[in-house]
Amino acid sequence: MNNTWRKFDARLDLTALMDYFGFVPRRKTNTFIGYNMGKEHYIVIRTDLGYRYYRPNEPQTKGTAFDFILERLSRTDAEARTGLWTKIEDFYVELEKKPEFLLNDASKNSLEVVDIGFNHFEMLADELSLSPKSTAGTGSDIFQDRIYENPEGRLYFPYRNLANTLTGYAMDKDGKLSLIAESDISKSVWFSKVPDTIKHLVVLRNPMEAMAFHRRFQLEDVVYLTLSDINYETSKLLVQILKRAKLKKMVLSFTGSSKIEGYIHDLMLISFINDSRFLFRVVQDHLAIRFDPEGQKPLAKLHNEVLKYNGSLAKEYIKYNKVPDQSLLNRKSIVLTREKQWVSCRIPFEVNALRYFLWSYYRNYMDRTIEIVKPVQANWTLEFAANGVYSGTGMLKAFKMAV
């Protein structure tokens, strides 16, 4: 063993260490203890190898007492001359002097021994008396084992991370998602049943929107995937799924309580998909974006479309005012500036400006990867409630984002 501290893993009481570092036990069963401090959560279990812990967003990764000590001491303040490994050695020296941190007969029996692959989220369905929801209608089998309900009929949705590990359930609460127990979906997605042949990958904000979208269009050979938390991990997971499905494009249809919310979600996802080539920041009265122009041709097209938008904004103003207020027009215009190898863009918080820039950017830069479709209403739930099953021609093309 090339780590002198790991030999203590079988002897240290991880629950005592949790208490020492300020974590509070919030839930205890015969097989696990759930701890938290602020936004941090840990699940402690007992295995044949000793005590282990995991984070709710990564149940497949089990940590030892040493891993926990290393993590905590890496964050604690110390004199500049005290190195990390010296801090750890000093800490272990003190631990050996304190019997309360060492396992004894009482602490060994405080939790039942479970397999190293234990995941307490897999027991939530039984705890909550959940059963698979029967979904009637055309193609409804795509939601088989993807939607659950409790005896009162409330809907629950299982989320999984990149390792295809269950990281908890989200519940439909008046049209919004509410997390259950220690559930963490920050690095996870919900997805419908995967058919043998995939023709469409439709990305939405939450499972309720996916259900409404499917009722509206009743697509075949489709996978619905929802990103309730748009971040680096979930966007990369989305790209990997797109590659595995061997599709050229995904259909992106983020919505919200208003249309402007959906446009902001679209731009957020683009920023993560494009990684360092598209930087996105929310300022008080506008969005600040920096992106790689990737050649003169797409930038020239985008620039011309922005000029067209700003020109129409000024023309509309003149309809109601004889003299243009240039200061006001500048504040509500889309502004593109070149900064060496970057292009900076300021987009005012105005629904038409956001829609126009999103349409222009994705058309010139992302057209090979995504197709954006939008409902006439604010979201697909309202769209289906207002218009029912779509019976026109062109299906998704009729709702393709356009200006």
N, C-alpha and C positions, 0 to 999 in steps of 0.2 A: 504494500500500500504506500503510495507516494504522498499521502495526505495524513499527517499525524493526528489531525482532529477528527477525521471521519470514524475512527475506532470508537468514539463516544456515542455514535448514532444509536446503537442498540441500548444504551444505558440512560440516555437523557429523556426526561419527561417533556415532550413537546408542548403539552397543555400548560405546564408550569412556565415554559419559555414564552408562550403566548401571553400569559398573565403578566410576566415580567416586563415585556415590551409594550404593555398598555392595551392589548387586544381584549375585547369584552366578549364572553360567550353569550350568544344570542339565541341559540337553539341547540338542544342536546337530545339525541336519541340513543338507542343502545348500540348503534354502529358508527355514529359520527358526532362531532361537535362543530357548530358553525360559529366562527369568530369574526368580529369586525372592529375597525377603528376608522372613523370617518368614512371614506369611500372604499377603503380596502377591506376585502373579505377573504377568509381562508376557511377551508374545511379540513379538519383533523380526523384521521382514521388510525386504526391499529391493524397492522399486518403481521405476518410471520417474520418479516424482516425488521419489525419495530414500528414505531410511530411514523406516519407520513402525513403530508399536507398537500393540498392543491388549491389553486385559484378557481373560482367558479367558471371563468371563461376558458380555462384549459384543464379540464378534469383528467385528461390523459397524461399530464405531466405531474408526477409525484415527487415532492421534495423531502429531504431529510432534515434532521435537527441542524446539521452543519449548514445546509443550504439556507435555512431560515436565519441562522445567526449571521452568516455572511451577508445576506440581504439587508438585515437590520443595521449591522455595524457599518456597512458601506454608506449608510445614510446619516449616521450620527456624527456630530461635530467632535473634533479632537484637535489637539495642538498640531501645528503644521509639521512638527518633527516626528510625530507618531505615525508610522506607516500602517497600512491596512492589516498586514499579517501580524504586526506587533499588537495591534488592538485585539485581534482574534485570539492570539496566544494568551494575552493577559486575561481575557474574558474566560477562557477555558480553565486557566489556573484558579480563578475565583470560583467557577462552577464546581470544581472538584471539592471545594471546601464547604459547599452548601448541599446537604443531603436532600433538601426539598426539591432540588432539580434532578435528582436521580430517581429512576424507577424503583418502586418497592412493590410488595405484594398487593397492596390496595390499589395503587395506580395502574398496575398491569391489568387488573380486572375491571377497570372503569369503562372500557369499551370492548365489544366483541371483536374477535379477529375476523377481518374480511380479506378478500383477495386483493392483490395489488392493483388490479384493474377496476376496482370499485368506483362507481359514480353515483352519488346519492340522488342525482336528478332522475335516474332511471326508476326510482321508487315513487316519484311525485304523482304519477298517474294513479297508483293505488291509494296514496295518501289522500288525494283530492277526489277519489271515486270517479275518475275520468274514464270515458269510453269513446271509441272512434265515432265521429258524427256521421250519420247516414245523410249523404247529399244527393238529392234527387235531381234529375235533369240531364240534358245531353252532355256526355263527356264528364259527368260528375265524378267518375271513378279516379280522375286525376288528383282528387283531394283525399283519396283513401289513405288512412293512417297519417294524414297531415293536419287534420283538424279534429280536435277532441271537444267533448262537452261534459259538464258536470250534471248531476241530477236535476238542477234547476234550469238547464239549457244554456248556460253561459259558455262561450266558446274559448278554447285554449289552443295555442299554436306552439309546437316544439321547434326550437332553434338549434342549429348545429354549426360547429366551427369547421375550419379547413381540414381537420383530422376526422371529420364526420362524427364528432363526439357531441352528444347532447349537452348543451350548456344551460338548459332551463326552458321554461314556458312563459309566454306572454299571453295575457288575457284581454279579450275585447271588453273594454269598459266604456260604454257610451260612444263607440266609434274611435276610441283611442286605445293604444296598447298600455297595459299595466303589467309590470314584472311580478312574478310569483316567487316568494321566498328569496333565496340567494341567487336567483337566475341572473345571468350576465350575458347579454346578447351583443355586447360591444364589438366582438370579433366574429359574429355568427350571422347566419342568414336562415330564413325560412324558405322552403321550396316545395313545390307540388311534386307529385309522383312523376318519375322520369320514364317516358315511353320508350319503346324499342327504337323508334325513329323520331328524331327531333327536328322539327321544321321552324319552330319559333322559340326564342328565349325572351320572355317579357319580364322586365325589371320594374317593380313598383315599390311603394313606400311601406305598405303593411299588408298582411294577409287578407284583411277585409276588402281592400282595394282589388286584390287579385281575384277574390270571389266575385265581386261586382263586374270586373273586367270580363271574366269568363262568362258570366250570365249575359253580358251585353253582346259578345261576339261569338261565343261557343266555338273557339278555335280547336282544331284537332292537331295532334302531335306537337303539343306545346308544353313548355316548362315555365311555370311562374316562379319568380324568385323575388324576395323582398329584402331590402336593406333598410332596417329601421334605424340603424346607426351608420351614417356615411363617413367612413374613415379609411385610412391606408389599408388596414387588414381586410375589411369587407370589400373594398374596391378591387384589391388584388385577387381575392377569392372569386369575385365575379368574373374577372378576366380569365382566370384559370378554368372556370366552368365553361365559359364561351369557347375556349380552345379545345377542351375535352369534347364538347358537343359538336366540334368541327363545323361551326356556323360562321358565316362571314360577318353577320351583323347581329346585334341584340336590339330589341325594341325597348326603348327607355320611356317610361311614362310616370314620372314622379308627379304627385299632386299634394295638396295640403288643404288647409281651411280656406285658402285663397289661391288664385292663380300665381301671384307673385311668389308665394312660398314654394310652389312647384318649380318655378324657374331657378330660384336660388339653389334648390336641391340638385337640379340638373347641373348647374355650374360647379357645385361642390364635388359632384362625382367626377366630372371632367377633370377637375384639378388633381384628383387622386389618380385617375387613370393615366393622365399624361405626366404624372409625377412632377419632376423638376422643370418640365417644359411649360407648365401652366400653373401660376401661383395666384391664389384667391384669398382676398382679405375683406372682411366686412368693416366699413368705417361708419361714422355716425349717419351720414346722409347719402352715401353712395357705396358702390362696390369698387374696390381697387384690384385690378388684374394685371399681371405681367405674364407675357408668354413669348415663346420662341417663334419668330415669324416663319421659320422653316422654308425659306425661299421667298423670292419676290412675287411670284405669281399669285399664291393664295393671299398674301398680305395686300397686294394691290386690289384684289377683288373685295376683300373685307373693307379696305379703306374706302373704296368707291361706294359700298353699301352703307357705311357709316355716314359718308357725306350726303347720300340720298336721304337718310333718316333725318339728319340735322336740317337739311334743306326743307323737308316737308314740315318739320316742327316750326321753322321760321315762317313758312308760308301760311300755316294754320293760324299763327299768332297775328299776322297781318290782316286776316279776315275780320278780326275783332278790334284791332288797334292800328291806327294810321302810322304810328312810328314804332319801330321795333325796339324793345328793351334788351339791348345786347347782353347786359349783365345777367338778366334773368334767363335769356336763351342759353348763354354759356353754362349756367348752373344746371340746366335741364337737358343739355346736349351730351352725346357720347363723345368723349375726347380720347383720341389716339395720339401718342407721342412715341418717337423712336429714341431709345436709350442704348447706344452701342449695339450689342447683339440682341437686346430685348425690345419688346414693344409694351408700353404701359397703356392701360386703358382705364378710364374713369367712367362708370355707368351710374347715373342717378337712380335712386330708389323710385322708379316709376315703371308701371307694369309694361307699357309699350316699349320703353327703352330696353328693359331686361329681355323681353321677348324677342326684340329685333336683334340684339347682340347675340343671344343664344342661337337663334336661327342662322345668323350670318356666320358665326364661328363654327358651329357643327357642320354646316353645309360646305364650308371651305376647308375644314381641317379634320373633321371626324366622320365624314359621310361614309367612309369605308367600314367603320366600326359600329356606329349606332344609327338608329332611326328613331326619331322622337315623335311620339303621338300624344295628343292632348284631348281631353274631353271638352265638350262645349260648356258643361257645368264646371264647378270648381274641382270636383273629383269624380271618380268613376262610380262611387256609391250613389251620389246625387244624380249622375248621368243615367244610370240604370233605372233608378226610381222614377225619373222624369220621362224616359223614352223606351224602356224595356229592351227586348231583343232587337239587335240591329238587323234590318231586312233590306238595306240598300245594296248597291254594288260597290266593289272596290274595297270593302271591309276596312282594314286598317289604313289604306291609302286615303280614304275619305277623312281621316282624322290626323293625317300627317301634318306636323307642325309647318305652318306657312305664314307669311306676312302679306 
